[in-house]
Amino acid sequence: MITSKIISNGILRALATILIIGIVLYFLYTIQTVIVYLCISLLLCLIANPLVQFLKNKLKFGNSLAAATTLILFILLMVGFIFLFVPLIISQANNLSLLDTNNLQQQFMETERSIETYFNIPHVDLNKVLKSSKVTSMLDFTYFTSFINSILGFVADMGMGLVSVFFITFFFVKDQDSFKASARRILPDSNEEKILNSITKINHFLTRYFIGLLLQLTVVFILYLIVLVIFGNKNAFVIAFLCAILNIIPYIGPIIGTILAGILTMISMIGSDFQSEILPKTIYVIIGFLLVQAIDNNISQPIISSKSVNSHPLEIFLITLISGITFGIVGMIIAIPVFTMIKVILKEFFPDNKIVSVLTERI
């Protein structure tokens, strides 16, 4: 018989449960930065795992030495990545004549007049527009100092984040076997085998996925480099590398890369004739990049992605599209790894379900 006491106890338990869930969610929200560091460290651990195993099995490195060597290689790659763009920045700074503002203004006006003449656009006097709109009177220059402070804060946070991520990654890589043993003791006995099998398969598929992604980016980089070299673009290697990295963002990244390549091509030719040199070469570069993207989107990307995670190319496309619409750019980047993890877990825990068996038949 249900009494008022039972009902009140049930209400109290429900309220206590809601309160505990709220406290946990608030706590997770307050430490979201740490959670991001942990996720990035786990990702780096997955990427580093093949190299660590090679160092341990082939070169007989110990856990600490293998982990330290791998992290040093990551740091060197990151430093090399940063210094790779120094020539590009210096080159573009020279092309823009940043040390001669009068020359820069004259070149900009010449380019503006060339664009207006070629496309038959009526001339717009920006000085008159600014004066008539009284934009300068509405500017609050305190925003400039705030902007500088925010940049400095971002750089400081980035440095702290990098140190934290590499510190966490070192121990993830070094002590991963002991972490797995500890997790085995914590896991419930009834589902221990399923959970461990899921973790093993997820590790396998994600490792294959990141290797496949690296292969895809290498193919795109080589094709971009060929296009830029053919049309004599300065700093072709750096521009191709940057645009290839942007390909990590599905569908949107290649568009950004194409626009960036066109802009850098135009900047590198400031002072040349717009109609006979700047515009044709920029158009040729953009067309070349579009051809590379057509090859990548229709051949290399579907094949490499589907083979690495054992999913149909159409399945990959739909999941990426849905994730992009729902969660934006971040959703598009993590769509395939997260979907693969979900498929592995469903396969392990619900193998007899008809829908699950159809979705995971390739795993």
N, C-alpha and C positions, 0 to 999 in steps of 0.2 A: 504494500500500500504506500502510495506516494504522500508523504506528509510535508508540512510547511518547512520542517527542519531540513529534509532532504533537498527541497527546492532551494532553500537559502544557501545550503552548503554547495549545491551545484552552481549557483550564481556566483558565490564567493570564489570557487575554484576557477570559473570562467574568467572572472575579473582578474584573479591572480595570474592566470595564464596570459591574458592580454597584456597585463602590466609587465610581466617578465619578457614577453616578446618585444614590447615597445622599448624596454631598457636595452635588450640585446641589439635591436636595430639601431637605436641611438648610439650605442657604444661602437657598433660597426661603422656608423656614419662618421663618428669622431676620429676613428683610426683608419679612414679610407685611404689615406696616403700610404700607411704601412701595408695595407692590403694590396695596393697597386705595386709597391716594391716587391712584395712576396710573389705576386703573379708574374712580374717581369723576371724575377730571379728564377722561378720555375721554368719559364719559357727559355731563358738562357741555359738552364741546366739541361733541358731537352735538346737544344741545339748543340751543346758542348758534349753531350753523352757519347756520340760516336768517336770524337777525338780523344776523350778520356779513356774509353775502352781500348782504343788503339795504343795509347801511351802505356797503359797498364799491361795489356796482353802482349804487345809486340816489343816494346822497349823496356818492359819490366819496371816501370815507374811505380813508386808508392802512391797511396791515395793523396797525400798532401802535395807531393811534387807534381803529380798529374793535374790536380786541381789548380795549383799555382801557375803551372805552365800554360794551361788553357786560358786562365784569366789574363795572364800577361799578353797572350796572343790577341785576345779580345780588346784589351786596352791599346795595343799597338795598332790594331785595325781601326779603332775609333780615332786615335790620334792621326793616323794616316788619312782617314776619311776627312778630318778637319783640314789638315794641311793640303789636301788635294785641291781644295777650293780656293786656297790663297792665290794661286796664279790667276784664276778666273776673276776674283775680286780686284786684284791689281790691274789686270788687263782692262776690265770694264771701267775701272776708275780712270785709267789713262785715256780710254776711248771717249769718256764723257768729259775729259778735260776739266776735272774737278779743281785743278789748281789755277785755272784761268776761267773765271766766271763769265767774263765778257765774250770769250770765244765760245763757251758753252751756250750762252744765250743766243749768239748769232747762229750757231749750228742748229739749235732747236727751232729758231724762227725759219731758217731755210728749209728744214724738214717739214715744218708745219705748212709753209707755203707750197711745197712740192705736193703734199698730200691734198691740200685744198684744190690745187690746179688739176691734179690727175683725176680726182673724183668729182670735180666741179662743185665744190662745197663753198658756200659764201663765207667770206672772211669774218672772223669774230675777234674783236679787240678785247682781250681778257682784262686789260687794265681798266677800260671803261665799264666793263661788266662788274668788276669788283668794286669800283667806286660807286656805281649806281646802286648796287645791292647793299652797300655799307657793311660788307662782310667783315672787313678789318676792325670796324668799331665793335663788332660783337665778339671778337676773339678774346678769349681769356688766356693769357700766356702762362698762367699758373698751371694750366693743363700740361704744358711742356715739361715743367719740372716734375710733375706727377708721373708723366710718361717715362722720363729718365729714371726716376726712382723705381717704377714698376719693372723696368728692364733690368736694373741692378738687382732687384729682389728676385726676379726670375732666374738670373744667372746664378745667384747664391743658392737658390732652392735647387736648381739643376745640378750644381756641384755637389750639394749635400745628398741629393737623390742618387747620383752616380756612385758616390762613395758607399752609400747604404746598400744599393743594389749589388755592387761587386762584393761587398763584405758578406751579404746573405748568400749570394751565389757560390762563393768559395766554400762555405760550409755545406750547402746543398750538394755540391759536386763531391766534396771530400767525404762526407758522412752519409751519402745516400743509402748505402747498404745498412748502416745502423738505423737510419730513419725507417727503412722498410721493415726491419726486424721489430722495431718498436711499434709500428703500425699494425703488424701482424698480431702482437699481443693485445692491442687495444680493440681490434675488430671483433664483432660478435661471431661466435663459432659457427652459427647457422649460415651466415652469409660470407664467411671469411674467404672461401675459395672463389666465389663469384666476384667479390670486390678485388681480390688480387689479380684474377684473370682480366678483369676490366682495366685495371691500372697497367698491366703488362701490354695489353693490346693497344690502349690509348697511347702509351709511350712509343710503341712500334709505329703506329699510323702517323702520329704527329711528327716523329723523326723523319719518316718518309716524305711527309708533306713539306716540311721545311727544306729538305734536300731538293725536292721537286721545285719548290718556289725559287730556290737559289739557281737551279738549272734554267728555269724560265727567265729570270732576270738576266742571266748571263747571255741567253739567246737574244733577248731584246736589246741589251747593251751593245752587242756586236753589230746588230742590224742598224741601230741608231748611229753608231760610230761610223759605219760604212756610208750612210747617208750624209753625215756631216763632213766627212773627209772628201767625198766626191765633190761637194759644192764648196770646198775650201774654207770651211768655218774654222775660225781660231778657237783654240781650247776645245776641240772636238771631243777629246777623251773625257774631260770633266763634265761637259754639258750632257754627253751621252750617258755618263754614269749617274748624274743627278736625275735625268729623266727616267732612267731605268729604275732607280730607287722609288720614284713616284708611282711606278707600276704596281707597287704593293697594294695601293688603293684601287680596287677593281673599278673599271669603267670610268671613274672620275679622274683618277691619277694620270692615265695616258692623255686625257684632254688637257689637264694642267701642264703636263710635260710638253705637249705640242705648242701650247701658247707660250710657255717659257722659252722654248727653243726659238720660236719666231721672234720674240722680244730681244733675246740675246743676239740673234743674228742681225737684227736691225741696229742695235746699239753698237755692235762691233764694226758697222759700216757707216757710222755717222760721218758726214762730210762728203760722202760719195753721192753721185747723182741718184735721186730717188727713183725716177721712172726707169732708167736703163740698168741700174745695178741693185739698189736696195730692195725694191719691190719684187723683181723677178727671183732673186736668190732666196728671199724669205718665202715666197710662194712655193718654190721648188723644195725647200727644206720641210715646209708644212705638209706638202703632198707626200714626200718621202716618209715622214713620220706617220701619216695616215695609212700608208701602205704597210708599214711595219706593224701598226696596231691591228690592221685587218688580218695579217698573218698570225699575230699573237692571239687575237680574240677567237679566231676560227680554227686554228691548228694547234699551236704549241700550248696555250693556256688550258683549253678543255682536256687535251690528251694528258698533259703532265699532271694536272690537278686530279683528274678522274683516276688515273693510274696510281697516284701516290696514296689516295685515300679510298680506293676501290668504290667509287661512286660514278653514276652516269653523268656525262657532261651536262645534260638538260637539268638533272637534279642539282648540280653545282650552280648552274645559272639561276634557277628559281630560288634557291636558298639564299644566294648572294643578293638577289634583287629584293626579296622579302626583308632580309636583314637591313639592307640599305634604306628601304622605305620606313622601317620601324625604328631603327636605332642610328641612322645616319652613316657617316664615313667609318666610325669605329665599328659599327655593326657589320659593314661590308668586309672590313679587314679580318675580323674574328669569326665570320660566319662559318667558313669551312672547318676550322679546327673545333669550334663548339659543336657543330652539327655532327662531326665525326665522333666526338666524345659521347654525345647523346645516343647515337646509333650503337656504339659499342656497349654502353650500359643497358640499353633496351634489349640488345641481342643476348646479353648475359643473364639478365633477370627475367625476361619474358620471351623465351625462345619459341614458345608454343602459340603465341598470339599471331593471328593471320596477318594483320597489318604490319606488325614488327618483322615477321618472317619475309614479307615482300620488300620492305624497306632495307633490310639488312642481308639480303640474299648474297650480295657480293663480298660481305665481310667473313 
